[in-house]
């Protein structure tokens, strides 16, 4: 068990550019979650998958945000036309519901 | 809407002291509650998970309690060490939901 991994760990981009983050969950976990955390706050839920099905996406912050989990394995989170307000830590977690959610190290996004 | 509050926001204690961190939530219809630790700039490490039917969980020097009817949980840390310095977050899964609702955390500093 190598834990949840995320790539990249840091991303600096210019306003208006598109960015994509990857999350590799713990292999036997069927659920994968994306959260966003801004400075001094707790993580905020964005979306989750059960296997390859995206079962909740109403919390995605705008239509610029989208997520996929092809084949129920790794997942990607894309932000199009980034804005400075998108600067945050993006966290991925996985679980074998209803058990503990295990988090990855996060991807820190800075939009200039 | 579920709201999770953690008080105090920051706490400093001398090494060796026992301490209690508090978490309260507004909607008692929860499925489970988790306590996490977060080091600066890092992801979250799961410490303890308490199912709604349980009253407490223990792991090493950590003990978490849950009083669902009053909407409260506490995390007790015995014999604190400088390595315990971190932000501690509590989070709940509402009944019928799938994601974690987080508090804003308590930043703990253990002074050698």
Contacts between the chains, C-beta under 8 A, distances in Angstrom:
chain1	res1	chain2	res2	distance
A	4	B	43	7.9
A	6	B	43	7.9
A	31	B	98	7.5
A	33	B	99	6.3
A	33	B	100	7.8
A	35	B	99	8.0
A	35	B	100	7.7
A	40	B	104	6.9
A	41	B	104	5.7
A	42	B	4	7.4
A	42	B	89	5.5
A	42	B	91	7.1
A	42	B	102	3.0
A	42	B	103	5.4
A	42	B	104	5.1
A	42	B	105	5.9
A	43	B	44	7.3
A	43	B	89	7.8
A	43	B	91	7.9
A	43	B	100	7.3
A	43	B	102	5.1
A	44	B	102	7.5
A	45	B	99	3.8
A	45	B	100	6.7
A	45	B	101	7.5
A	48	B	98	5.8
A	48	B	99	6.1
A	55	B	98	7.1
A	56	B	98	6.4
A	56	B	99	7.1
A	59	B	99	7.7
A	91	B	43	6.1
A	91	B	44	7.0
A	93	B	44	7.8
A	97	B	98	7.3
A	98	B	31	6.6
A	98	B	32	6.8
A	98	B	51	8.0
A	98	B	93	7.7
A	99	B	49	7.2
A	100	B	34	6.5
A	100	B	46	4.9
A	100	B	49	4.8
A	101	B	34	7.0
A	101	B	46	7.0
A	101	B	100	6.3
A	102	B	46	6.2
A	103	B	36	7.5
A	103	B	43	4.5
A	103	B	44	4.1
A	103	B	45	7.5
A	103	B	46	7.4
A	104	B	43	5.4
A	105	B	42	6.2
A	105	B	43	4.3
A	106	B	42	7.2
A	106	B	43	4.8
A	108	B	41	7.3
